[in-house]
Amino acid sequence: MRASGRLTLIVVAALMMALPPSPAPAAPGGHLAIAPFSALQLNGRFVLDLTTAARQSVRLTGDPYLIENLRIGVTQGVLSITRPRGLDLPRHETVTITITTPAITSIDLRGLIHASMTGLAGAAFSLTNNGAAAATLTGSVGRFTLISRGVASIDAGHLYANTVTTLVRGQGNLLVFARRQARITLYGEGRVEVFGHPPIHQFKTLAYGVISLK
């Protein structure tokens, strides 16, 4: 009996650990109570409006049932917001995520996402797209890394970076700004335009891609 009781406790504990993160509790004003984070991962159909500011805040607007079933959590400084599969959720509804944060170092986009990122700053910032993304970025950073595997329309022409590294696999139309160095690799279709006249630039294209200095 004791062995059976221990086994039951172990199974229950394992099931609890395997459960997805629950939606974060709402704070006054409709904002979510979120632990501090410096990176963001979105998986699903979202509109993102991110701005750097002195205080951190996260707010979700959209279909209440859809928002209630999102998986939200912070792990090792990464805020993850995921639209789960397999549930009877509205297919074409989009949740708008409004974020203010003192600092953000990386954003990972998966799914169908429209994004605006304003006032980015710091030594380095990276943006990764593994789906279909349209985004506008502004600010000033030391190093900007952009990786896209899928379909992307990214306007980072006003994100002023000293060094830009870009890798595109799939289809992409991108604008970037580099003061000193630009390393651009484009495998697939699309166009990358590099502003800032960086004195050091390395361009590599395969298939139907075009890379140009502006």
C-alpha positions in Angstrom: 0.0 0.0 0.0 2.8 2.4 0.9 4.6 1.7 -2.4 1.3 2.2 -4.3 0.8 5.5 -2.5 4.3 6.7 -3.4 3.8 5.7 -7.1 0.5 7.7 -7.2 2.2 10.8 -5.8 5.0 10.5 -8.3 2.6 10.2 -11.2 0.5 13.2 -10.1 3.7 15.3 -9.6 4.9 14.4 -13.1 1.5 15.3 -14.7 1.6 18.7 -12.9 5.1 19.4 -14.2 4.0 18.5 -17.7 1.1 20.9 -17.8 1.5 24.0 -19.9 1.9 27.4 -18.3 -1.3 29.0 -17.2 -2.4 32.4 -18.3 -0.8 35.1 -16.1 -3.2 36.7 -13.6 -4.6 40.1 -14.7 -3.4 43.2 -12.8 -5.5 46.3 -12.4 -6.2 48.0 -15.8 -6.2 44.8 -17.8 -2.5 44.3 -17.7 -0.9 40.9 -17.0 1.2 40.3 -13.9 4.4 39.1 -15.6 7.8 38.3 -14.1 10.7 40.4 -15.5 11.9 39.3 -19.0 14.4 40.4 -21.6 13.4 38.2 -24.5 10.1 37.4 -26.2 8.8 34.3 -28.1 5.4 34.4 -29.8 3.8 31.4 -31.4 0.4 31.9 -33.1 -1.6 34.6 -34.8 -0.7 38.0 -33.1 -0.3 41.7 -33.5 2.6 42.9 -31.5 3.1 46.5 -30.4 6.4 46.8 -28.4 7.9 50.0 -27.1 10.9 50.5 -24.8 9.9 52.4 -21.6 11.0 52.7 -18.0 8.4 50.3 -16.7 7.5 46.8 -17.9 3.9 46.1 -18.8 2.1 43.5 -20.9 -1.5 43.8 -22.1 -3.6 41.4 -24.3 -6.7 42.5 -26.2 -9.0 40.5 -28.4 -11.4 37.6 -28.1 -11.7 36.8 -24.3 -12.0 33.0 -24.8 -9.0 32.9 -27.0 -6.9 35.0 -24.5 -8.0 32.8 -21.6 -6.6 29.7 -23.4 -3.3 31.2 -24.4 -0.2 29.6 -22.8 1.8 32.4 -21.1 4.9 32.1 -18.9 8.4 33.4 -18.3 11.2 30.9 -18.2 14.8 32.0 -17.8 14.0 35.5 -18.7 12.0 34.6 -21.9 8.3 35.6 -22.1 6.5 33.0 -24.1 3.0 33.5 -25.5 1.6 30.5 -27.4 -1.7 29.8 -29.1 -2.3 26.1 -28.3 -3.3 23.7 -31.1 -6.1 21.2 -30.9 -8.6 23.4 -29.1 -11.8 24.8 -30.5 -10.5 28.3 -30.7 -11.6 31.1 -33.1 -9.5 30.5 -36.2 -9.2 33.9 -37.7 -9.2 36.0 -34.5 -6.0 37.9 -33.8 -4.8 38.9 -30.3 -3.1 42.2 -29.9 -0.1 42.2 -27.5 1.0 45.6 -26.2 4.3 45.5 -24.4 6.5 48.2 -22.8 9.8 47.1 -21.4 13.1 48.7 -20.2 15.2 46.4 -22.4 14.7 43.6 -24.9 17.5 41.6 -26.4 15.7 39.1 -28.7 12.4 38.3 -30.3 11.4 35.0 -31.8 8.3 35.0 -34.0 6.5 31.8 -35.0 3.2 31.8 -36.9 1.4 34.7 -38.5 2.5 38.0 -36.9 2.4 41.7 -37.6 4.8 43.6 -35.3 5.9 47.1 -34.5 9.0 47.5 -32.3 9.9 51.0 -31.3 12.9 52.5 -29.5 15.1 49.4 -29.5 18.4 50.0 -27.8 21.4 48.2 -26.3 24.6 46.4 -27.3 22.7 43.7 -29.4 19.3 42.8 -30.6 18.2 39.7 -32.6 15.0 39.0 -34.5 14.1 35.5 -35.7 11.2 34.6 -37.9 10.0 31.0 -38.3 6.7 31.7 -40.1 5.1 34.6 -41.8 6.0 38.0 -40.4 5.6 41.7 -41.2 7.5 44.0 -38.9 8.8 47.5 -38.5 11.7 48.2 -36.2 13.2 51.5 -35.0 15.9 52.5 -32.5 19.7 52.2 -32.2 21.7 49.1 -31.3 25.3 48.0 -31.6 24.7 44.6 -33.3 21.5 43.6 -35.1 21.0 39.9 -36.1 18.1 39.0 -38.4 17.2 35.4 -39.3 14.2 34.5 -41.3 13.0 31.0 -42.3 9.7 31.4 -44.1 8.1 34.6 -45.4 9.1 38.0 -44.1 8.6 41.7 -44.8 10.9 43.5 -42.4 11.5 47.3 -42.4 14.5 47.9 -40.1 15.8 50.8 -42.2 15.4 53.1 -39.1 17.0 50.6 -36.7 20.5 52.1 -36.7 23.1 49.4 -36.1 26.8 49.4 -36.2 26.9 45.8 -37.5 24.1 43.8 -39.2 24.1 40.1 -39.9 21.2 38.7 -41.9 20.3 35.2 -43.0 17.2 34.6 -45.1 15.9 31.2 -46.1 12.7 31.3 -48.1 11.1 34.6 -49.2 11.9 38.0 -47.8 11.9 41.7 -48.5 14.1 43.4 -46.0 15.4 46.9 -45.2 18.4 47.2 -42.8 20.8 50.0 -41.7 24.5 49.3 -41.0 27.0 52.0 -40.1 30.2 49.8 -40.2 29.6 46.3 -41.4 26.9 44.3 -43.1 26.9 40.5 -43.7 23.9 39.5 -45.7 23.0 36.0 -46.9 19.9 35.4 -49.0 18.9 31.9 -50.0 15.6 32.0 -51.9 13.5 34.8 -53.3 13.3 38.4 -52.4 15.3 41.6 -51.9 17.5 43.0 -49.1 18.4 46.7 -49.2 21.2 47.9 -47.0 21.3 51.6 -45.9 24.1 53.4 -44.2 26.9 52.8 -46.7 28.9 50.4 -44.4 32.5 50.3 -45.5 32.6 46.6 -44.9 30.0 44.4 -46.6 29.7 40.8 -47.6 26.8 39.7 -49.7 25.9 36.2 -50.7 22.8 35.2 -52.8 21.4 32.0 -54.2 18.3 31.4 -56.4 16.5 34.7 -57.1 17.6 37.0 -54.3 18.9 40.5 -54.8 21.0 42.4 -52.3 21.8 46.1 -52.8 23.5 49.1 -51.1 21.4 52.2 -50.8 
